[in-house]
Amino acid sequence: MNDQIQPEGSAEHEHGALGDAEYAEFMELAAEEGFDPEDVEGAIGEAGHGPLPVLAVIGRPNVGKSTLVNRIIGRREAVVEDRPGVTRDRVTYEAEWAGRRFKLVDTGGWEQDVLGIDASVAAQAEYAIEAADAVVFVVDATVGATDTDEAVVRLLRKSGKPVVLCANKVDGQSGEADATALWALGLGEPYPVSALHGRGTGDMLDAVLEALPEAPATTFGLTVGGPRRIALIGRPNVGKSSLLNKVANEDRVVVNEIAGTTRDPVDELIELGGVVWKFVDTAGIRKRVHLQQGADYYASLRTAAAVEKAEVAVILIDASESISVQDQRIVTMAVEAGRAIVVAYNKWDTLDEERRYYLEREIETELLQVAWAPRVNVSAETGRHMEKLVPAIEAALAGWETRVPTGRLNAFLGELVAAHPHPIRGGKQPRILFGTQAGTKPPRFVLFSSGFIEHGYRRFVERRLREEFGFEGTPIHISVRVREKRGRKK
């Protein structure tokens, strides 16, 4: 399978993962099938972009953050009401300005010295700042800078992130004097904006594009041959810290029978199989993040951030207990983050024959979504089968980085469609015409079709892709672009 793998950076990234010759051949094929070249370029760009730069919208309650978000994305998506505290969770949208796409994060209002749910809302906003590439700080120009705004400024300075200051609720010339008073915050030029009416948003977004990087900083693979990042994730007390200590052959992190001993992600460089790896021991995720409070809440946010920065997520599951909804939620988090995945069933040495039988049935039904992930049965306490961990991680990384040449992919798709055509719906039979792999880490495919491709058929295509090309241990993203109803070009 190695002939399919091309390291990132070996090909030009102008056209996703396609080289110039491959791209020219692909565009010729698209023209023959009646696709608009701009549509095709856009589809490849969307599928192959990898992570988009992230812009967080921050401010105290009721300054118009969600109204501004709706204005930027061009539709009424974020809930807006004329009272503070409507937005609580971080909500992410995709936005575009001047041909550049980015992720926009709407947050709840940040307040200092608050308790209960308001403290959780503030923590979500702080996490959004940490995860963002740039920040829009929204201030109500009609009220001016408050003590809370001053506290947010200190928070933003501490983060070191680029900040665009938005002076909202400036509906006319008279309000611009109020906006100029916000120079005193020391964040540079305040942009007078009316999020409600759209006044001034263009100038502000131009400033945002200057602050945002073309692409976010890559958090892994920065140096050739550098240590690969492995995040150990799972429920509390599943044995993550014990596993790290065992592979390190020393007590690197605190282990205790009390669940929740680990609070912060702990990075350790460990040599295994002649290779240096960076293992990250994370806090156990107890339940839905927004239902937590205090230290557990912050620990879960930091665990989610550690997974985003990792290349491989090793998901530990306690084999002695039934697979829980929480285990499934952790698996989903790793899949949605697009990480390579290894599933490690810990405490295997404690299982009797009956428990092993039922565990296999549970795996077949409860963890079907990661049936493609390498599996290792280990004991962090005794060290049983630890030698199998590195080959599983290497297999997952190889699948995560696999790239299938466009010519070979289309030969496969042609055979697949001929042998297993899409079911007829409404008297029509949509057909996959051609496709390409637009990116890796994880593999991202874009397929071009003559009609809507049902989700069941997409899952079938994914399954056959795995059978043909491997992709062990990695999620696969498949997007479909349908040809407009205008017939073939003459």
Disulfide bonds with the S-S distance in Angstrom:
none
